Amino acid sequence: MTTQSEHPFQKLTPTLVMDAIESRGFVCDRRIFALNSYENRVYQVGIDESQPLIAKFYRPERWSEQQILEEHSFCFELVEHELPIVAPLRNPDGTSLLQYDGYYFALYPRQGGHAPEFDNLDNLKILGRLLGRIHGTGAVKPFEHRPTLDRQSFGTNSVRLIEERFIPDEYRASYSSVTGQLLEAIDSILAEVGPVRFIRTHGDCHAGNILWRDNAPHFVDFDDARMAPAVQDLWMMFSGERPRQLAQLDSLLEGYREFNDFDPRELRLIEPLRTLRMLHYSAWLARRWQDPLFPHTFFWFNTTRYWGEHILELREQLAALREPALEVQ
């Protein structure tokens, strides 16, 4: 097992980051700031007599070269359709995925902005229009190398990892019971809904991956782009009690349907997708626990209190799976 001292990000020092950027012909002004990223390492780096750049260093052995290039290609495709996507910079020869000292990395222009207000229904209509256009492009062809969001990878595999290596003995029976019921409920709902269309999606449309500026959104960080139902890019924008969520849904779809059709059957998938995200999140923390940044940042994970609260959350989610789905008004 990899120890913390052997973790591949340990040698990613500020000097190495700046050396990597200068290997592409830029001159750094020695100002470097680590940005809020855990899966990868992302830095804002000052450039002499120019605007700062954002440097993203990919976590080794997470994505293959083909998968990263497919992420970049999707971004370029969206930009070609004049969509506000923050895509990686390309060299004159078209190269966007760079290498230095064993790391894959990419450079991005700095994009200012703040997180969108999902409670603002006008904002949701604007976001709906943009997502409708993104999904119109995403549906043109499938990913060939990037994964699919499914019950096996996000659900079954996540539960197995926690059961085998992390759950305390005193919580094992409770965890196995509630996760077994959750996966059965998901299977039942998937069978009830039937086949839906999977398209190329952003995959992780939370507020932190959308920058709002000048009354317009800019989508960033397509690192989790994958094949998924369209609703995967919508449901994280809903919050609050059911009447509020219905109003949010109405505004989002009003904008979305100006550019794309939406299958209302997918609304039944919102709670299964939320469940899979919850299971996957715990397993993600577990898989990354040898990265020194994770115990430092997520110090509450893998404690007795955490597992007790997590199981309670999963039981509440089991009840949510049994509630009626949101409906288009």
C-alpha positions as CSV (number, residue, x, y, z in Angstrom):
1,M,0.0,0.0,0.0
2,T,1.2,3.5,-0.9
3,T,2.3,5.4,2.2
4,Q,1.6,9.1,2.7
5,S,5.3,9.9,2.1
6,E,5.2,8.0,-1.2
7,H,2.1,9.7,-2.5
8,P,2.7,10.9,-6.1
9,F,1.5,14.4,-5.3
10,Q,4.2,14.8,-2.6
11,K,6.8,15.9,-5.1
12,L,4.5,18.4,-6.7
13,T,6.2,21.4,-5.2
14,P,5.7,25.1,-6.2
15,T,9.1,24.9,-8.0
16,L,8.0,21.9,-10.0
17,V,4.7,23.6,-10.9
18,M,6.4,26.7,-12.2
19,D,9.1,24.7,-14.0
20,A,6.3,22.8,-15.8
21,I,4.6,26.0,-16.9
22,E,7.9,27.6,-18.0
23,S,8.6,24.5,-20.1
24,R,5.8,25.6,-22.3
25,G,7.4,29.0,-22.9
26,F,5.8,31.1,-20.2
27,V,7.7,33.1,-17.6
28,C,6.3,32.8,-14.1
29,D,6.5,35.8,-11.7
30,R,6.8,33.5,-8.7
31,R,3.3,34.1,-7.4
32,I,1.5,30.8,-7.0
33,F,-1.7,30.0,-5.1
34,A,-3.2,26.5,-4.5
35,L,-6.9,26.5,-5.4
36,N,-9.7,24.5,-3.8
37,S,-9.2,21.1,-5.5
38,Y,-8.8,17.7,-3.9
39,E,-9.0,15.1,-6.7
40,N,-6.4,16.9,-8.8
41,R,-4.1,19.7,-7.9
42,V,-4.9,23.1,-9.3
43,Y,-2.9,26.3,-9.0
44,Q,-3.2,29.9,-10.0
45,V,0.2,31.0,-11.3
46,G,1.3,34.5,-12.0
47,I,2.8,35.1,-15.5
48,D,5.2,37.9,-16.2
49,E,3.6,40.8,-18.0
50,S,0.4,38.8,-18.6
51,Q,-2.7,37.5,-16.9
52,P,-2.3,34.6,-14.5
53,L,-2.9,31.0,-15.7
54,I,-4.7,28.2,-14.0
55,A,-2.6,25.0,-14.0
56,K,-4.4,21.7,-13.4
57,F,-2.2,18.6,-12.6
58,Y,-4.1,15.4,-13.0
59,R,-4.1,12.8,-10.3
60,P,-1.8,10.0,-11.6
61,E,-3.4,6.8,-12.6
62,R,-7.0,8.1,-12.4
63,W,-7.7,8.8,-16.0
64,S,-5.9,7.5,-19.1
65,E,-4.4,9.8,-21.7
66,Q,-7.3,8.9,-24.0
67,Q,-9.9,9.8,-21.3
68,I,-8.3,13.2,-20.6
69,L,-8.1,14.0,-24.3
70,E,-11.7,13.1,-24.7
71,E,-12.6,15.5,-21.9
72,H,-10.7,18.2,-23.6
73,S,-12.2,17.4,-27.0
74,F,-15.7,17.7,-25.6
75,C,-14.8,21.2,-24.2
76,F,-13.4,22.3,-27.5
77,E,-16.5,21.1,-29.2
78,L,-18.7,23.1,-26.9
79,V,-16.6,26.2,-27.4
80,E,-16.9,25.8,-31.2
81,H,-20.6,26.1,-30.6
82,E,-20.0,29.4,-28.8
83,L,-20.9,28.1,-25.4
84,P,-19.3,29.7,-22.3
85,I,-17.0,26.8,-21.4
86,V,-13.6,27.4,-19.8
87,A,-11.6,25.0,-22.0
88,P,-7.8,24.2,-21.7
89,L,-5.4,26.3,-23.8
90,R,-3.9,24.7,-26.9
91,N,-0.4,25.0,-28.3
92,P,0.0,26.1,-31.9
93,D,0.0,22.4,-32.9
94,G,-3.3,21.9,-31.1
95,T,-1.8,20.1,-28.1
96,S,-3.8,20.7,-24.8
97,L,-2.6,17.8,-22.6
98,L,0.9,18.5,-21.5
99,Q,3.5,16.4,-19.6
100,Y,6.3,17.2,-17.2
101,D,8.3,15.0,-14.8
102,G,5.7,12.2,-14.9
103,Y,2.6,14.4,-14.5
104,Y,-0.1,15.2,-17.0
105,F,-1.2,18.8,-16.8
106,A,-3.3,21.4,-18.6
107,L,-3.3,25.2,-18.6
108,Y,-6.4,27.3,-18.5
109,P,-7.2,31.0,-18.7
110,R,-8.3,32.5,-15.4
111,Q,-12.1,33.0,-15.3
112,G,-13.5,35.3,-12.7
113,G,-16.9,34.9,-11.2
114,H,-18.9,33.6,-8.2
115,A,-21.1,30.7,-7.6
116,P,-24.6,31.0,-9.0
117,E,-27.7,31.6,-6.9
118,F,-29.8,28.6,-7.5
119,D,-32.6,30.2,-5.5
120,N,-32.9,32.9,-8.2
121,L,-35.4,31.5,-10.7
122,D,-34.2,33.9,-13.5
123,N,-30.7,32.4,-13.0
124,L,-32.1,28.9,-13.4
125,K,-33.8,29.8,-16.6
126,I,-30.5,31.1,-18.0
127,L,-28.7,27.9,-16.8
128,G,-31.4,25.8,-18.4
129,R,-30.8,27.4,-21.7
130,L,-27.1,26.8,-21.5
131,L,-27.6,23.2,-20.4
132,G,-30.0,22.6,-23.2
133,R,-27.4,23.7,-25.7
134,I,-24.6,21.7,-23.9
135,H,-26.7,18.6,-24.0
136,G,-27.7,19.2,-27.7
137,T,-24.0,18.9,-28.5
138,G,-23.5,16.1,-25.9
139,A,-26.1,14.0,-27.6
140,V,-24.4,14.1,-31.1
141,K,-22.0,11.2,-30.3
142,P,-21.0,9.2,-27.3
143,F,-17.8,9.1,-25.3
144,E,-15.6,6.2,-26.4
145,H,-13.2,6.2,-23.5
146,R,-14.8,8.0,-20.6
147,P,-17.0,6.0,-18.2
148,T,-20.8,5.7,-17.7
149,L,-22.5,6.7,-14.5
150,D,-24.1,3.4,-13.4
151,R,-25.3,1.5,-10.4
152,Q,-22.3,-0.9,-10.4
153,S,-19.5,1.7,-10.3
154,F,-21.1,4.3,-8.1
155,G,-23.2,1.9,-6.0
156,T,-22.1,-1.7,-5.7
157,N,-18.4,-1.1,-5.9
158,S,-18.6,1.8,-3.4
159,V,-20.5,-0.3,-0.9
160,R,-18.1,-3.2,-1.3
161,L,-15.1,-1.1,-0.6
162,I,-16.6,0.4,2.6
163,E,-17.8,-3.0,3.9
164,E,-14.4,-4.6,3.3
165,R,-12.0,-2.0,4.5
166,F,-13.6,0.9,6.5
167,I,-16.9,0.3,8.2
168,P,-16.5,-0.3,12.0
169,D,-17.7,-3.7,13.2
170,E,-20.4,-2.2,15.4
171,Y,-21.9,-0.5,12.3
172,R,-21.4,-3.3,9.7
173,A,-24.8,-4.9,10.0
174,S,-26.6,-1.6,9.9
175,Y,-24.6,-0.4,6.9
176,S,-25.0,-3.6,5.0
177,S,-28.8,-3.6,5.6
178,V,-29.5,-0.1,4.6
179,T,-27.2,-0.1,1.5
180,G,-28.7,-3.4,0.4
181,Q,-32.2,-1.8,0.6
182,L,-31.0,1.3,-1.2
183,L,-29.6,-0.7,-4.1
184,E,-32.7,-2.8,-4.3
185,A,-34.8,0.4,-4.4
186,I,-32.6,1.8,-7.2
187,D,-33.0,-1.4,-9.2
188,S,-36.8,-1.2,-8.8
189,I,-36.9,2.4,-9.9
190,L,-34.6,1.8,-12.9
191,A,-36.9,-1.1,-14.0
192,E,-39.9,1.1,-13.6
193,V,-38.5,4.0,-15.6
194,G,-37.2,1.8,-18.4
195,P,-34.4,2.7,-20.9
196,V,-33.4,6.4,-21.1
197,R,-31.0,8.1,-23.3
198,F,-27.4,8.5,-22.1
199,I,-25.5,11.4,-23.4
200,R,-22.2,13.2,-22.8
201,T,-22.6,15.3,-19.7
202,H,-20.6,17.6,-17.5
203,G,-21.3,15.1,-14.7
204,D,-20.7,17.3,-11.7
205,C,-22.9,20.4,-12.0
206,H,-22.7,21.7,-8.5
207,A,-22.4,25.4,-7.7
208,G,-18.6,25.3,-7.4
209,N,-18.2,24.3,-11.0
210,I,-20.2,27.2,-12.4
211,L,-18.8,30.7,-12.3
212,W,-21.4,33.6,-12.6
213,R,-20.2,36.9,-14.1
214,D,-22.0,39.7,-15.9
215,N,-25.3,37.9,-15.6
216,A,-24.0,34.8,-17.4
217,P,-22.7,31.4,-16.3
218,H,-19.4,29.8,-17.3
219,F,-18.9,26.1,-16.8
220,V,-15.6,24.9,-15.5
221,D,-14.0,21.6,-14.6
222,F,-15.2,18.8,-16.9
223,D,-13.0,16.3,-15.0
224,D,-16.1,14.1,-14.2
225,A,-17.6,14.3,-17.7
226,R,-19.2,10.9,-18.5
227,M,-22.1,9.3,-20.2
228,A,-25.3,9.8,-18.1
229,P,-28.9,10.8,-18.4
230,A,-29.5,14.5,-19.0
231,V,-31.0,14.9,-15.5
232,Q,-27.6,14.3,-13.9
233,D,-26.7,17.8,-14.9
234,L,-29.9,19.3,-13.5
235,W,-30.8,17.7,-10.2
236,M,-28.0,19.3,-8.1
237,M,-29.6,22.7,-8.7
238,F,-32.7,21.8,-6.8
239,S,-33.0,22.4,-3.1
240,G,-35.6,23.1,-0.3
241,E,-39.1,21.8,0.2
242,R,-41.0,20.2,-2.6
243,P,-42.9,23.4,-3.7
244,R,-39.6,25.2,-4.0
245,Q,-38.1,22.4,-6.0
246,L,-41.0,22.4,-8.4
247,A,-40.6,26.1,-9.0
248,Q,-36.9,25.6,-9.6
249,L,-37.6,22.7,-12.0
250,D,-40.2,24.8,-13.9
251,S,-37.7,27.6,-14.4
252,L,-34.8,25.4,-15.4
253,L,-36.9,23.4,-17.9
254,E,-38.4,26.5,-19.4
255,G,-34.9,27.6,-20.5
256,Y,-33.8,24.0,-21.3
257,R,-36.7,23.3,-23.7
258,E,-35.9,26.4,-25.8
259,F,-32.9,24.4,-27.1
260,N,-33.5,20.7,-26.3
261,D,-36.2,18.2,-25.5
262,F,-36.3,16.7,-22.0
263,D,-37.7,13.3,-21.1
264,P,-39.9,13.8,-18.0
265,R,-39.4,10.1,-17.0
266,E,-35.8,11.1,-16.0
267,L,-37.2,13.0,-13.0
268,R,-37.8,9.7,-11.4
269,L,-34.0,9.2,-11.5
270,I,-33.2,12.2,-9.3
271,E,-33.3,10.4,-6.0
272,P,-31.5,7.2,-7.3
273,L,-28.8,9.5,-8.7
274,R,-28.6,11.4,-5.4
275,T,-28.2,8.0,-3.6
276,L,-25.4,6.9,-5.9
277,R,-23.6,10.1,-5.3
278,M,-23.8,9.7,-1.5
279,L,-22.5,6.2,-1.7
280,H,-19.8,7.2,-4.1
281,Y,-18.7,10.2,-2.0
282,S,-17.9,8.0,1.0
283,A,-16.0,5.6,-1.2
284,W,-14.1,8.4,-2.8
285,L,-12.9,9.6,0.5
286,A,-11.9,6.1,1.4
287,R,-10.0,5.6,-1.9
288,R,-8.1,8.8,-1.4
289,W,-7.3,8.3,2.3
290,Q,-3.6,7.7,1.5
291,D,-3.4,11.2,0.0
292,P,-2.0,13.4,2.8
293,L,-4.4,16.2,1.9
294,F,-7.5,14.1,2.7
295,P,-6.9,13.2,6.4
296,H,-5.9,16.9,6.9
297,T,-9.0,18.3,5.2
298,F,-11.7,15.6,5.9
299,F,-10.5,14.9,9.4
300,W,-14.1,13.9,10.4
301,F,-14.2,11.0,7.9
302,N,-13.8,7.4,9.2
303,T,-14.7,8.3,12.7
304,T,-17.3,6.4,14.8
305,R,-19.5,9.6,14.7
306,Y,-19.1,9.9,10.9
307,W,-20.4,6.3,10.3
308,G,-23.3,6.7,12.6
309,E,-24.4,9.9,10.9
310,H,-23.8,8.5,7.5
311,I,-26.0,5.5,8.2
312,L,-28.7,7.8,9.4
313,E,-28.4,9.9,6.2
314,L,-28.8,6.7,4.2
315,R,-31.9,5.7,6.1
316,E,-33.4,9.1,5.3
317,Q,-32.5,8.7,1.7
318,L,-34.2,5.4,1.6
319,A,-37.4,7.2,2.6
320,A,-36.7,9.8,-0.1
321,L,-36.6,7.1,-2.7
322,R,-40.1,6.1,-1.8
323,E,-41.5,9.6,-2.3
324,P,-43.2,10.6,-5.5
325,A,-40.9,12.1,-8.1
326,L,-41.0,15.7,-9.1
327,E,-43.4,16.4,-11.9
328,V,-43.3,19.0,-14.7
329,Q,-46.0,21.6,-14.0
